[in-house]
């Protein structure tokens, strides 16, 4: 049964909803799922990998399935500089398990996004693609091929279909919140619903020398912030010890998911404090087109405390474990920070419950500047899905009237 639950011991105390994959098989679990989903609430489903064939999702194993040589280069994103660069596959995957650092011992956080590309994932790694789809909970909604409640599957073959995934995200992570260069997915809002499953993790520990170096550098960062931004809200204690979420056991990724109803207050906070955030090469955010769709902000623990104090807003905070699926409703802004090196796979879908929100977001995205990186037109898919759903509903009503 779906019940309120503090997601995991050691996690922030915000309440969300959890259930096991076994509970989804029963009628009660499905009813509860739909009730909370219709309310625009995120849902966590545990133990999703129990019924899968058990393929290895270790990134090096996946790479070898694609390429015989581990010496060829791949494009990775440096989270501190927020830019792409080339690194050998061997070096990247070694860092995934052992960690990497800059000469000053600051952790070097790298990530691969959408690798392999989602438009070729099914072709180049067909067994892994099937393994992931078999792990998806509630496949009526989430199956990207045949989900009967997934409006994204209803486009005719003559239509240009949007890229709904699966998409793979492979990234480093450490439990300490660094404040600069963290392995994060910045705050953003998807136009459709999404489900994200944690398929593999690797725990990377920081040495005592690194911890000492990080503390020293954090103090320098604080002094720089005070000079540049005249901001003194971060305490010396926080900077010395770092903000940590317990990553003991299997917890590997911290999700912060905001309610749709809180979006206006969240946007107001970000506009008010935009200069306090760091972006490319740790420079302040200079321009804000849209505080959420720009994907320029990650709210640290201190930012979240300030947001609650000033606006009374706090997110659902979830520490995702291996084999857990996180469902994110369309229209809920969210951000993610890796507490360990993680391999996650996600698919987008369009559920009947959230079609109204998808349409609202589509119009919102269309109002962004033409050159905006977040602008993407899924309107054709959504409108066709609505039309198809209305047509099917009419057929069912007519059939029922004839029977009665």
DAHUDA-V253408 format. One record per backbone hydrogen bond with DSSP energy under -0.5 kcal/mol. NH is the residue of the N-H (numbers start at 0). CO is the residue of the C=O. If there is no record, write none. Layout:
NH & CO
NH & CO
This chain:
2 & 0
2 & 17
4 & 15
6 & 4
6 & 13
10 & 7
15 & 4
16 & 41
17 & 2
18 & 43
20 & 45
22 & 19
23 & 19
24 & 21
25 & 22
29 & 25
30 & 26
31 & 27
32 & 28
33 & 29
34 & 30
35 & 31
36 & 32
37 & 33
38 & 34
39 & 36
40 & 35
42 & 326
43 & 16
44 & 324
45 & 18
45 & 43
47 & 322
49 & 46
51 & 48
60 & 57
61 & 57
62 & 58
63 & 59
64 & 60
65 & 61
65 & 62
66 & 62
73 & 86
75 & 73
75 & 84
76 & 110
77 & 75
77 & 82
78 & 76
78 & 108
81 & 77
82 & 77
84 & 75
86 & 73
88 & 71
89 & 69
91 & 87
92 & 88
93 & 89
94 & 90
95 & 91
96 & 92
97 & 93
98 & 94
101 & 105
104 & 101
107 & 99
108 & 106
109 & 107
110 & 76
111 & 169
113 & 167
114 & 167
119 & 116
120 & 116
121 & 117
122 & 119
123 & 119
124 & 120
128 & 124
129 & 125
130 & 126
131 & 127
132 & 128
133 & 129
134 & 130
134 & 131
135 & 131
135 & 132
140 & 137
141 & 137
142 & 138
146 & 142
148 & 139
149 & 146
150 & 148
150 & 349
152 & 149
153 & 150
158 & 155
160 & 158
163 & 161
165 & 345
166 & 345
168 & 343
169 & 111
170 & 168
170 & 341
171 & 109
173 & 337
176 & 242
177 & 175
183 & 181
184 & 335
185 & 183
186 & 296
187 & 333
192 & 348
193 & 327
194 & 346
195 & 325
196 & 344
197 & 323
198 & 196
198 & 342
199 & 342
201 & 340
203 & 201
204 & 202
210 & 206
211 & 207
212 & 208
213 & 209
214 & 210
215 & 211
216 & 212
217 & 213
218 & 214
219 & 215
220 & 216
221 & 217
222 & 218
223 & 219
224 & 220
225 & 221
226 & 222
227 & 223
228 & 224
229 & 224
229 & 225
230 & 224
231 & 229
234 & 232
238 & 234
239 & 235
240 & 236
241 & 237
242 & 176
243 & 241
244 & 174
245 & 9
250 & 247
251 & 319
252 & 319
253 & 336
254 & 252
254 & 317
255 & 334
256 & 315
257 & 332
261 & 258
262 & 259
265 & 261
266 & 262
267 & 263
268 & 264
269 & 265
270 & 266
271 & 267
272 & 268
273 & 270
275 & 272
276 & 273
278 & 282
281 & 79
281 & 278
282 & 279
284 & 273
284 & 276
285 & 283
288 & 286
293 & 289
294 & 291
299 & 297
303 & 299
304 & 300
305 & 301
306 & 302
307 & 303
308 & 304
309 & 305
310 & 306
311 & 307
312 & 306
315 & 256
316 & 314
317 & 254
317 & 315
319 & 252
319 & 317
322 & 197
323 & 320
324 & 44
325 & 195
326 & 42
326 & 324
327 & 193
327 & 325
328 & 326
330 & 189
331 & 328
332 & 330
333 & 187
334 & 255
335 & 184
336 & 253
337 & 182
338 & 251
339 & 251
340 & 201
341 & 170
342 & 199
343 & 168
344 & 196
345 & 166
346 & 194
347 & 163
348 & 192
350 & 348
351 & 148
353 & 350
354 & 351
357 & 353
358 & 354
359 & 355
360 & 356
361 & 357
362 & 358
363 & 359
364 & 360
365 & 361
366 & 362
366 & 363
367 & 364
371 & 368
374 & 371
377 & 375
381 & 377
382 & 378
383 & 379
384 & 380
385 & 381
386 & 382
387 & 383
388 & 384
389 & 385
390 & 386
391 & 387
392 & 388
393 & 389
394 & 390
395 & 391
396 & 392
397 & 393
398 & 394
399 & 395
400 & 396
401 & 397
402 & 398
403 & 399
